[in-house]
């Protein structure tokens, strides 16, 4: 019994310096990140001035600068996350062109009206009925035929471009070429800006 009491006392004596060292280390820990920084006169008074006081002041200035730079970078990152840049003018114009090309009033009704006008134009130039009934003169009829040849060449160029654009965007090439050959530049714009179906994306 006495030996156990003595052993317990020795263990308490041995543990007491360690506990004191633990308390000293706890009291000497670094202050929290957001703890208030001591003032310069307080540092000089505690260190007694001299070189030690100057080094303490230098360390205080460095900590202040680091904390300020960290706060500025945090504000910049938070502002960049909260404020997204507005879309550019090019993106807005492309979105508008896509919405027009996908609209039924453009790719169906306007294209149909243009095709009817082209048929009437060819009829006036090549049927000779309009000049015979006196609706137009023979000179106008000849001018319409010359203009029809020029427009036909332009339609051929637009159809070639529409085929290349359709192949690049993953659209069906024969419908794009045929429609552009009949309608012309408006059909070429549709091929350039229409939305590509999900199943046909390249």
ZIDA-V238838 format. One record per backbone hydrogen bond with DSSP energy under -0.5 kcal/mol. CO is the residue of the C=O (numbers start at 1). NH is the residue of the N-H. E is the energy in kcal/mol with one decimal. If there is no record, write none. Layout:
co=CO nh=NH e=E
co=CO nh=NH e=E
This chain:
co=1 nh=5 e=-1.8
co=2 nh=6 e=-2.3
co=3 nh=7 e=-2.2
co=4 nh=8 e=-2.1
co=5 nh=9 e=-2.1
co=6 nh=10 e=-2.3
co=7 nh=11 e=-2.2
co=8 nh=12 e=-2.0
co=9 nh=13 e=-2.3
co=10 nh=14 e=-2.5
co=11 nh=15 e=-2.1
co=12 nh=16 e=-1.6
co=13 nh=17 e=-0.8
co=14 nh=18 e=-0.7
co=15 nh=19 e=-2.4
co=16 nh=20 e=-2.3
co=17 nh=21 e=-2.5
co=18 nh=22 e=-2.2
co=19 nh=23 e=-2.3
co=20 nh=24 e=-2.1
co=21 nh=25 e=-2.6
co=22 nh=26 e=-2.2
co=23 nh=27 e=-1.9
co=24 nh=28 e=-1.3
co=26 nh=29 e=-1.0
co=32 nh=35 e=-1.1
co=39 nh=43 e=-1.7
co=40 nh=44 e=-2.4
co=41 nh=45 e=-2.4
co=42 nh=46 e=-2.2
co=43 nh=47 e=-2.2
co=44 nh=48 e=-1.1
co=44 nh=49 e=-1.4
co=49 nh=53 e=-0.9
co=50 nh=54 e=-1.9
co=51 nh=55 e=-2.4
co=52 nh=56 e=-1.9
co=53 nh=57 e=-2.2
co=54 nh=58 e=-2.3
co=55 nh=59 e=-2.3
co=56 nh=60 e=-2.1
co=57 nh=61 e=-2.3
co=58 nh=62 e=-2.2
co=59 nh=63 e=-2.3
co=60 nh=64 e=-2.1
co=61 nh=65 e=-2.3
co=62 nh=66 e=-2.3
co=63 nh=67 e=-2.3
co=64 nh=68 e=-2.3
co=65 nh=69 e=-2.6
co=66 nh=70 e=-2.3
co=67 nh=71 e=-2.0
co=68 nh=72 e=-2.2
co=69 nh=73 e=-2.4
co=70 nh=74 e=-2.0
co=71 nh=75 e=-2.1
co=72 nh=76 e=-2.3
co=73 nh=77 e=-2.4
co=74 nh=78 e=-2.3
co=75 nh=79 e=-2.5
co=76 nh=80 e=-2.3
co=77 nh=81 e=-1.7
co=78 nh=82 e=-1.9
co=79 nh=83 e=-2.2
co=82 nh=84 e=-0.8
co=88 nh=92 e=-2.1
co=89 nh=93 e=-2.5
co=90 nh=94 e=-2.4
co=91 nh=95 e=-2.3
co=92 nh=96 e=-2.1
co=93 nh=97 e=-2.4
co=94 nh=98 e=-2.2
co=95 nh=99 e=-2.1
co=96 nh=100 e=-2.0
co=97 nh=101 e=-2.5
co=98 nh=102 e=-1.9
co=99 nh=103 e=-0.7
co=100 nh=103 e=-0.7
co=103 nh=106 e=-0.6
co=103 nh=107 e=-2.3
co=104 nh=108 e=-1.6
co=104 nh=109 e=-1.4
co=105 nh=110 e=-1.8
co=106 nh=111 e=-1.1
co=108 nh=112 e=-1.9
co=109 nh=113 e=-2.3
co=110 nh=114 e=-2.4
co=111 nh=115 e=-2.1
co=112 nh=116 e=-2.0
co=113 nh=117 e=-2.1
co=114 nh=118 e=-2.2
co=115 nh=119 e=-2.1
co=116 nh=120 e=-2.3
co=117 nh=121 e=-2.3
co=118 nh=122 e=-2.4
co=119 nh=123 e=-2.2
co=120 nh=124 e=-2.3
co=121 nh=125 e=-1.6
co=122 nh=126 e=-2.3
co=123 nh=127 e=-1.8
co=128 nh=132 e=-1.3
co=129 nh=133 e=-2.0
co=130 nh=135 e=-2.2
co=130 nh=136 e=-1.2
co=137 nh=141 e=-2.0
co=138 nh=142 e=-2.2
co=139 nh=143 e=-2.2
co=140 nh=144 e=-2.3
co=141 nh=145 e=-1.7
co=142 nh=146 e=-1.9
co=143 nh=147 e=-2.3
co=144 nh=148 e=-2.1
co=145 nh=149 e=-1.5
co=146 nh=150 e=-1.7
co=147 nh=151 e=-2.5
co=148 nh=152 e=-2.2
co=149 nh=153 e=-1.9
co=150 nh=154 e=-2.0
co=151 nh=155 e=-2.3
co=152 nh=156 e=-1.9
co=153 nh=157 e=-2.0
co=154 nh=158 e=-2.6
co=155 nh=159 e=-2.5
co=156 nh=160 e=-2.0
co=157 nh=161 e=-2.3
co=158 nh=162 e=-2.5
co=159 nh=163 e=-2.1
co=160 nh=164 e=-1.8
co=161 nh=165 e=-2.5
co=162 nh=166 e=-2.7
co=163 nh=167 e=-2.1
co=164 nh=168 e=-1.9
co=165 nh=169 e=-2.4
co=166 nh=170 e=-1.0
co=166 nh=171 e=-2.7
co=172 nh=176 e=-1.1
co=173 nh=177 e=-2.6
co=174 nh=178 e=-2.6
co=175 nh=179 e=-2.5
co=176 nh=180 e=-1.9
co=177 nh=181 e=-2.1
co=178 nh=182 e=-1.6
co=179 nh=183 e=-3.0
co=179 nh=184 e=-0.5
co=180 nh=184 e=-1.1
co=184 nh=188 e=-1.6
co=185 nh=189 e=-2.2
co=186 nh=190 e=-1.8
co=187 nh=191 e=-2.0
co=188 nh=192 e=-1.7
co=189 nh=193 e=-1.9
co=190 nh=194 e=-2.2
co=197 nh=200 e=-1.3
co=198 nh=201 e=-0.8
